[in-house]
Protein backbone atom coordinates (compact mmCIF):
# COMPACT_ATOMS: atom_id res chain seq x y z
CA UNK A 1 0.00 0.00 0.00
CA UNK A 2 1.45 3.34 -1.08
CA UNK A 3 0.00 6.15 1.07
CA UNK A 4 0.58 9.72 -0.07
CA UNK A 5 -0.43 13.23 0.95
CA UNK A 6 -4.10 13.89 0.21
CA UNK A 7 -5.27 10.26 0.50
CA UNK A 8 -8.43 9.64 2.50
CA UNK A 9 -7.78 6.81 4.95
CA UNK A 10 -9.67 4.71 7.47
CA UNK A 11 -7.78 3.47 10.53
CA UNK A 12 -7.81 2.35 14.15
CA UNK A 13 -5.59 3.62 16.95
CA UNK A 14 -5.31 0.31 18.82
CA UNK A 15 -5.96 -3.42 18.53
CA UNK A 16 -8.66 -3.63 21.24
CA UNK A 17 -12.04 -5.17 20.44
CA UNK A 18 -13.91 -1.97 21.39
CA UNK A 19 -11.81 0.27 19.15
CA UNK A 20 -13.29 3.12 17.15
CA UNK A 21 -12.84 3.54 13.39
CA UNK A 22 -11.53 6.94 12.24
CA UNK A 23 -11.41 8.57 8.81
CA UNK A 24 -8.96 11.32 7.91
CA UNK A 25 -6.92 12.96 5.15
CA UNK A 26 -3.17 12.27 5.05
CA UNK A 27 -0.87 15.26 5.54
CA UNK A 28 2.90 15.55 5.85
CA UNK A 29 4.84 17.49 8.48
CA UNK A 30 8.59 17.83 8.58
CA UNK A 31 9.24 16.57 12.13
CA UNK A 32 6.67 13.72 12.19
CA UNK A 33 6.30 12.51 8.62
CA UNK A 34 2.85 11.37 7.53
CA UNK A 35 0.00 12.34 9.87
CA UNK A 36 -3.76 12.74 9.82
CA UNK A 37 -5.87 15.09 11.92
CA UNK A 38 -9.32 13.98 13.15
CA UNK A 39 -11.40 16.18 15.48
CA UNK A 40 -8.33 18.40 16.13
CA UNK A 41 -6.26 15.39 17.26
CA UNK A 42 -3.10 14.63 15.31
CA UNK A 43 -2.27 10.97 14.65
CA UNK A 44 1.07 9.74 13.31
CA UNK A 45 0.47 7.07 10.65
CA UNK A 46 3.38 4.96 11.90
CA UNK A 47 1.50 4.43 15.20
CA UNK A 48 -1.85 3.38 13.67
CA UNK A 49 -3.23 -0.06 12.82
CA UNK A 50 -5.49 -1.42 10.06
CA UNK A 51 -4.94 1.55 7.74
CA UNK A 52 -6.78 1.39 4.43
CA UNK A 53 -7.08 3.96 1.64
CA UNK A 54 -10.71 4.81 0.86
CA UNK A 55 -10.27 7.52 -1.78
N, C-alpha and C positions, 0 to 999 in steps of 0.2 A: 504494500500500500504506500503510495507516494503522496503525502500530505503537503499542501502548499498554502501560502497566504491567500485568504479569501475563500477557502473551502468551508462548507457548512458541515459540521461534524456532530455526531451523537456519541456520548461517552458516559462512563460511570467513574466515580472518584474512589471507589473501594470494591472489594470482592464480597461484601456481606450480602446476605439474602434479601435484606430490606433496603437495599440501595436505591437511590433515585437516578433516573435517566435525565441527562442534561443535553441541551442542544446549543451550539455556539458557532461563531465564525472564527476561523484561525487568523491570528495576527502574529507578527514577529517583533520582538524587542531585542535590542542589542545585548543586555546582560543575561536574559533568560532564554532566549531562543524562541521557539514556537509556543504561543500561549493562546488561550481563549478567555473571554470575559463573559460571565453569565450573572445577571443580577448584581452588577458592580463587584463581583468576586473574580479575581484573576486566577486561572488554573494553568499550570505548566503541563504541556502535553506529555512530557516524559514521565509524569507522575500519575497519569490516568490509565484506566483499564478499559477494555472492550471498545476502543475507538473505531468508529466506522464513518466513512464519508457519505453524506446524504444529498449532496448537491451535484 
